[in-house]
Amino acid sequence: MTIVQRLGGTIRAQTVYELSDGTQVNAVFRPDGLRAFRTERKISRIGKIDGVPVPILPLARVIASKRAANRDKDIAVIPVLERTLRLANGLKRLPAKTKRRKSSRT
């Protein structure tokens, strides 16, 4: 919330904030089904939003949170997220040569 306020942001909905440049950010400050932020952050990777480093939870933890929230909109998206996770895990298991193969199209 501090970042949103510092950037001149506006609250648009419970978890949706709009920055002064029109960028919309969806942030959850107390997600269901997760451990303390300090604990979850240890397993997060760092990504960037407009050049600002932000921790990103592993997809499995996002799914756990949505399952715990048990809202209709969260339950509806779980199958898509689970399929995405299975596909991502499958890509990690491919041999290096398979991952790097280029298309035969020119």
C-alpha positions as CSV (number, residue, x, y, z in Angstrom):
1,M,0.0,0.0,0.0
2,T,2.9,2.3,0.7
3,I,4.2,1.9,-2.8
4,V,0.7,2.6,-4.3
5,Q,0.4,5.8,-2.1
6,R,4.0,6.9,-2.9
7,L,3.2,6.6,-6.7
8,G,0.0,8.6,-6.4
9,G,-2.2,5.5,-6.8
10,T,-5.9,5.2,-6.2
11,I,-7.8,2.3,-4.7
12,R,-10.3,1.0,-7.3
13,A,-11.5,-2.2,-5.5
14,Q,-10.6,-4.3,-2.5
15,T,-7.5,-5.6,-4.1
16,V,-7.2,-3.4,-7.2
17,Y,-5.1,-0.2,-7.3
18,E,-4.4,2.2,-10.1
19,L,-1.1,4.0,-10.3
20,S,-0.9,7.6,-11.5
21,D,0.1,6.4,-15.0
22,G,-3.0,4.2,-15.3
23,T,-1.2,0.9,-14.6
24,Q,-3.5,-1.4,-12.6
25,V,-2.0,-3.5,-9.8
26,N,-3.8,-6.3,-8.0
27,A,-2.4,-6.8,-4.6
28,V,-3.5,-9.0,-1.7
29,F,-2.2,-8.0,1.7
30,R,-3.6,-10.9,3.8
31,P,-4.0,-13.9,1.6
32,D,-5.8,-17.0,2.9
33,G,-4.0,-20.3,3.3
34,L,-0.5,-18.9,3.4
35,R,2.2,-18.7,6.0
36,A,3.6,-15.4,7.2
37,F,4.9,-13.1,4.4
38,R,8.4,-13.5,5.8
39,T,8.2,-17.3,5.4
40,E,6.5,-17.2,1.9
41,R,9.0,-14.6,0.7
42,K,11.9,-17.1,1.3
43,I,10.5,-19.4,-1.4
44,S,9.5,-16.5,-3.8
45,R,11.5,-15.5,-6.8
46,I,12.1,-11.8,-7.6
47,G,10.4,-10.3,-10.6
48,K,10.1,-6.7,-11.7
49,I,7.1,-4.4,-12.2
50,D,8.1,-1.2,-14.0
51,G,11.7,-1.9,-12.9
52,V,10.8,-2.3,-9.2
53,P,11.8,-5.7,-7.7
54,V,8.8,-7.6,-6.3
55,P,8.6,-11.1,-4.8
56,I,6.5,-13.6,-6.8
57,L,5.0,-16.6,-5.1
58,P,5.4,-20.0,-6.7
59,L,2.2,-21.0,-8.5
60,A,1.6,-23.9,-6.1
61,R,1.4,-21.5,-3.2
62,V,-1.0,-19.2,-5.2
63,I,-3.2,-22.3,-5.8
64,A,-3.1,-23.2,-2.1
65,S,-4.2,-19.7,-1.2
66,K,-7.1,-19.8,-3.7
67,R,-8.2,-23.1,-2.4
68,A,-8.2,-21.8,1.2
69,A,-10.1,-18.6,0.2
70,N,-12.8,-20.8,-1.3
71,R,-14.5,-18.0,-3.1
72,D,-16.4,-18.8,-6.3
73,K,-13.9,-16.8,-8.5
74,D,-10.9,-18.6,-6.9
75,I,-12.5,-22.1,-7.2
76,A,-13.3,-21.4,-10.8
77,V,-9.7,-20.6,-11.8
78,I,-8.0,-23.4,-9.8
79,P,-8.2,-26.0,-12.7
80,V,-6.5,-23.6,-15.1
81,L,-3.8,-22.8,-12.6
82,E,-3.2,-26.5,-11.8
83,R,-2.9,-27.3,-15.6
84,T,-0.5,-24.4,-16.0
85,L,1.6,-25.8,-13.1
86,R,1.6,-29.3,-14.6
87,L,2.7,-27.9,-17.9
88,A,5.4,-25.8,-16.4
89,N,6.7,-28.7,-14.3
90,G,6.7,-30.9,-17.5
91,L,8.9,-28.3,-19.3
92,K,11.4,-28.3,-16.4
93,R,11.8,-32.1,-16.9
94,L,12.6,-31.9,-20.6
95,P,16.2,-32.6,-21.6
96,A,18.2,-29.5,-22.4
97,K,18.4,-30.4,-26.1
98,T,14.6,-30.6,-26.4
99,K,14.1,-27.3,-24.7
100,R,16.5,-25.5,-27.0
101,R,15.2,-27.0,-30.3
102,K,14.4,-24.3,-32.8
103,S,11.5,-24.4,-35.2
104,S,12.2,-25.8,-38.6
105,R,10.3,-22.9,-40.2
106,T,12.3,-20.1,-41.8
